[in-house]
Amino acid sequence: MPEVLTQTKPAAATSTSGKAMISSARIARRVRRLGRQISDAYADIETPLVLLVILKGATVFAADLLRSLSIPAELEFVRAASYGGGTASSGRVRLAHMVEGTVAARHVLLVEDIVDSGRTAAAVTKRVKDMNPASVRLAALLDRPARRAVNVKIDFRGFTIPDRFVIGYGLDYAGLYRELPDMQGRNPAARALASSCSHTLFFSRACRPV
C-alpha cells in the first residue's frame, strides 16, 4: 500500500535544512520497499527488466530504485514535458526523445517522479505500447490525484500527496532545487521568487527555497 500524506498545509521550508514534506529517510525506506515489490512482481521474467525513465524529474528516484532491485534490469530514457516553467501541467505533452534500444517482447516499467494530470504517463505508455513490448507497467514515486485529468493506472506507487507543489529529490521548479535530499512543499511567494532567480543567482540566499 502507498503511504498517504493527508497534511494539506505542510510547514514551509526556509532553507535546504528546513522542515520537509517527506524526509529523505522516509523516501529511502519507501523506495527500498518498492524495489522489493517490483523484484517480486518480475521474478519470473526471462529477460532483464527495462526501466524506462521519464526525464528529467525521475532520474534521482530511478537511480535509487535501480539499486534496490534484486533482479537484472536495463535503463532506457524518454524525454517528456508538460510543465515548462510553471507549477501546473500545460495540458500539452512533448516527447522529445524515446528509447535507443528495442523494447519489443520486453517487459517495460515506466519510472515517473509524479503522476499529476496523468497526461505524460498516458502519452508515454501509448508510445511504448506501439513498440510491442511484452508488458508495460508504471512506477511513480508520487501520486497527486487531485489534479488528474486522464485515467492512469499506477502499478507501483510511493506516496499519495495532497494538492501541493513539491520540489526536491529530483523534482524542480524552473530547473532549480532538484538536488534537495528531501521533498518540500512550495508556497506562492516562493514560486514568484523562483521565477525571478537564474542559475547564476541560485546560490544567493534570496534564491534558496522558502
N, C-alpha and C positions, 0 to 999 in steps of 0.2 A: 504494500500500500504506500502511496506517496505521502510525504509529510505535507500537511496543510497549514499555511500561515493565515491566521484569522485576524491578526492585528492590522487595522486599516490605516493607522497613522503612526508608523514607527518613528522613533525619535530621529531627528535629522542629525547626520554626522557632520562634525565641524572640522574634521581632518581625516587623514588616512587611518588614524587610530581611533576615530570616533565610533559611536555605537553602530553596530552592524544590524541590518535587517536579517541576514543569515550569516552566521560566523564562518570563518574558514574551517574550523574544526567540524562544524555541523555539515558543511559541504563535503569535506573529505570522507566523513562516515557514510553519507548518503551515496556518494559516488562509488565507494567500495561495495556497498550493498547492491547497487545497480550492476556493477561488474559481475558479482556472483549470480544475480538473476539472469543476466544475458548469457553468461557462460553455461548455465544450466539449460537455458532455452535452446542453445545451439550446440549442445554437447555431441550430438549425433551426426552433424553435417560432415560431408566427406572432403570439402574444400575449405580453405580459410575463409572466415567471415570477412566481408568487405564493409569497413566503416566508411561511409560517405559523409564527410564532414562539411557542413554548410558554413562557409566563410562569411565574415571573419569571427563573429561572436562566439562560435562554438569551439574555437581552437584550444582554449585552455581546458575546457571540460573534456574534449575529445582526448587530449593528451593524458589526462589523469584516468579517464575511463579505459583507454587502451592498456595502461599499465595495471589496471585492476582485473583484467581478463585472465582467465586460466586456459583459454583456447587460442589457437592460431588466428591471427587477424591481419588484414591488409588495410592500408589507408588510401582513400581517394578523396578528392575535394570538389566542391561545386561552389561557385561564387554567385550569391543571390543577395538582393537588397530590396527592401520595401519601405525603409525609413528615411533614407537620405540623411539630413542633419537634424531632423526633428525628433519628437518623442512619441509620435503616433504613426501607425502604418499609413503609407500614402495610398494603399489600395492597388498599386501597380507593382508587379514583381519583375525584376530584371535578372535573368540568368546569364551571366557574362562568361562563365567557364564551367564546363562539365568534365566528367571523369576522363582521364587519359587512357586508362586500361579498359578492357571489356568486362561487363558485368553480366553478360548472357549466361544463363543457367547457374548464376552465383547467388548466394544469399546475401542481401544487402541490408545494412542497418543505417538509416539516416540518423545523423547526430546533429541536433539543433540546440542552441542555447535557450531559446524561449519560444513557445508557441503562443502567439498573441492573436491576431486576426485569423491565423491559420492559412493565409494565402501562400506564404513562402513554402511551407511544408507541403501543401497540396500541389503547388506547381512543380516542385522538385520530384515528388512522388510520381506524378503523372509522367514527367520526362523519363524517369528511371524505368517505369513500367513499360515504356515504349522500347526499352533495350532488352526486353525479355529475360529478366532475372528469375531465379528460382523462387525468390520471395523478397518482399520489401516490408520492413518494419521501421518504426520511428522511436528513437530515444530522445527525450527532451529534458534538460535539467529543470527548466521552469515551465509551468503552465499558468497562463493568465486568462481564464475562461471568460472574464467579464467583457473582453474585447473581441470575442470570437465572431467572425463573420462567415467562416467556411468550416463545415464539419470535418474534423480531422481526428483520426484515431491515434492516440499516443500509447504505444505498447509498453514503454519503459519510461516512467515519469519520476523526476526527482522531487520537486516541490510544487504544490499548488499555491499561488500567491494572489493577494488582492489586487485591485486595480491601482497599481503604484509603479511608477517608472523606476527601474533598477539599473544600477551601474556596478561594475567590479567583476572580478573573476571572468574576464573576457568580454563582458558587456560594456558598451561605451555610450557616451553622449558626444556627438560631433567628433568622434575619433579619439576622445580622451577617456581616461580612467580605467582602461582595460586591465591595468597592472595591479589594481587593488586586490588583496588576497581574499576579502570577504565581499558581500553584496550589500549595497547601501541604497536606501530609498532617496529620491531627489525631491526637493520642494520647488515650487515655481520660481522663487528668486534665484535658486541655483541654476535652473535651466536658462534663465535670461543671462546670467553671468557667464555660463559656459559658452553660449553662442558668441560672446564678445572676446573670448580668450583664444589666442592662437597657440600653436605648439611652442612658439618662442616664449610666450608669456606663461606657459603652463607651470613652470617651476616657481613662479612668484606666488606669494601667499594668497593673494586675491583670487587666483585661479585654481585653488585646490577645492575639493568637494565641500559643499556647505549644505 
